[in-house]
């Protein structure tokens, strides 16, 4: 149990430290305009699609009981989340309407730097040891968990930024709000996997390797978003 607690604490420290990295700080420092917000909404929806791809590969390689957990997780994300009565991609598109976007605006290829990040996450999901692949995807929800991240997770902070810089009320940002809640619950749900399977030094190292790689890609993704938004 001590080893498990130490492992979870190290994961928690990683997601808190993520918000102090140069790339994430740069992302939050870029002033928003409505056009930049539109760009963010589209790329974040494509990120949601990439999450579905990655979790699908994680599920395929995982043990049966973990497959069931991922299936439960993805039923919210991919089919219908009772918090919003739709899937999360459709919810992102619906939120885009408030910013003047149409469903057609989401039918685009991501820019090269962002596409490279998506391929990197997918590479881990396809080729890594299943526990590392699982952690790579789970860490992105962990860093969205406001009960773990001091000052709030990623979606919460993006919502604050939209309200502060564009005056958009939180109730208008349905996707941001739902992800803040859903990812907290999903993150907590997935911790049972570590209790069952991170029971050896080798398994715990696979967890940490998946976490480190995912956080590095996340930095590249947010840094790319910042770079591209500055040019709008």
N, C-alpha and C positions, 0 to 999 in steps of 0.2 A: 504493500500500500504506500509506503514511503517513496518507492521508486515511481509509482504512478503519480503521486502528488507532485513530485519534483518535475516529472515530465509535463504535466498540465501547467504547472507554474512557468516552465520555460516557454511553452507555447503562448501563454498569456503575456509574458514579457515581450515576446516577438511581435505580437499584434499591437501592443502599446508602443513599442519602439518604432513600428512602421510609420507612425504619424510624425515622427521626428526626422525621417530621412529627407534628403534634399529633394527627391522627386515628388514626394507627397506634399511637402511644404510648398514646392513650386506650383503644384496643381491647385492648391487652395489659395495661393497668392495671386493667381491670374484673375483680374477683374472680369466679372460676367457682363456680357451684353445679351440681348435677346437672341441674337444670331449665334453667339457662342453657346448659349443654353440649348438651342436647337441642335447644334452639333453634338453636344454632350448627350442629349436625350437619345439621339439615334445610335451613337456609339455604345452607350450603356445598354440599349436594347440588344445590340449585336453581341455584347458581352454576355447577356442573359442567354442568348442562343448557344454561345460557346460553353457556358456552364452546363447546359443540357447535354451537349456532345460529350463533355468530359465525364459527367456523372454516369452517363450510359456506359462508357468504357470501364469506369471504376466498378460499377455494378457487375459487369460481365466477368471480371477477374476475381471478385470478392467471394468469401465463403457464403453459404446459403443464408445464414442469419443476418449477415450484413447486406446481402442482396435485398432482403425483406425491408430492412431499415431504409436503404436507398430508394426502394420502390415507394415506400410511404412518403419519403421526402419529395420525390419527383412527382408524385400524384398532386401535391400542392402546386409545384412549380410548372408542370407540363400540362396538367389536365384541368384541375379546378381547385383553387384555394378558397376555402369557405370564408376567409377573412374579406375577400373581395368578389367572390362568385365568378372568377374567371382564372385563366392561367396567367403566369407572370409576364410572358411576352405580350400577350394581348393587352394586359394592363399597362405595359410600357407604351404601347402604341396609342392607347386611349388617353394616357396622360399627355402624349405628344400633341393631341388636338388643342390643348390649352395653350401650347406654344406656337400654334399655327401650322403644325405638321399634319400631313395626311398619311394614311397607310402606305402609299407609294413611296414616301420619303424614306421608309425603313427598308425598302428593297434595294439595298446598295451593298457594295463590297466595302469592307473597312479599309482605311488608308494603310499603306505598306507597314509602317511601324506597328500599328495596332494589330494588323493581321499577323505579324511575326509573333507578337505576344500570345495571340490566340493559338497559333500553331505550337508554341512552346508549352503552354498548359496542356494541349491535346497530346503532345509527345509524352509528357509524364504520365498522363492518364492511360495511354496505350501501352507504354513500354516499361514503366517503373514497376517495382514490386508492389503488390496490391495495397499494402499498408501505406507505402509512400504515396501512391497515387490517390488513395482515399484522403490522406492528410493534405495533399496539395489542394484538393477541392474544398475540404472542410475548413482549411485555414482562412479562406476568403469569406466564409460565413462567420468564423470566429472573430475576424477583424471588423465585422459588422455588428457584433454583439455588444450592445451598450452596457450590459451587466459585467462585461470583462474589460472593455476599453474605457479608460478614464476619459471623460469629456465626450463620450458618445462614439458610436461606430461610424463607418464611412457614409452610409445612407443618411443617418441623422445629421452629420456635419454638412453634407451636400444640401440637405433641406434647409439648414440654417443659413448657408451661403446664398441660396436662391431667395430666401426671405429677406436677408440683410441687404443684398445688392440689387435685387430686382423687385423687391416688395411683394413677392408671390406668397400668399398665405399658405401655411402647411396643409390645410384641408384641400387645397387645389392639387397638391402633389401626392396623389393617391398611391402611386407606385413606390415612391420614396418611403412613405409611411408604412405600407404593407411589408416592404423588404426589411425595414428596421425591426418590425415585430417578428416576421417569419424567420429571419436569419438567427435571431436570438433563440427561438424555440428549436430550430434545426440544429444549431450549434450545440445546445444542451443535449438534445436527443442523441447526437452522434458520439458523445463522450463515452457512452457505454461500450463502443467498439474498442477503445483504448483499455478499458478495464478487462475486457475479455482477451485481447490479443497482444497488447504491448507488455508482455510478461517476461521478456528476455532482453538482455542488452542489445542483441542484434535487431530485435523488433523495435525497440525504442529508438535505435539509431535510424532505422528506416522511417519512422515517424518524423524525427527531427530533420532528416534529409529532405523529405517531401515538403515539410514546412519551410525550410530555408529556400528551396528552389522556387516555391510558389510565391513567397514574399519578394524574392528578387524579380520575378516576372511582374508581379503587381506593381513594383516600383517602376519598372520599364513602361508598363501600361499607363500608369497615371502620369509619368513624365512625358510620354508621347502625347497624351491628351493635352497637357499643359502647353507643350511646344506647338501643337496644331491649333489650339484655341487662340494663342497669342497672334497667330497669323490670319485670323478672321477679323 
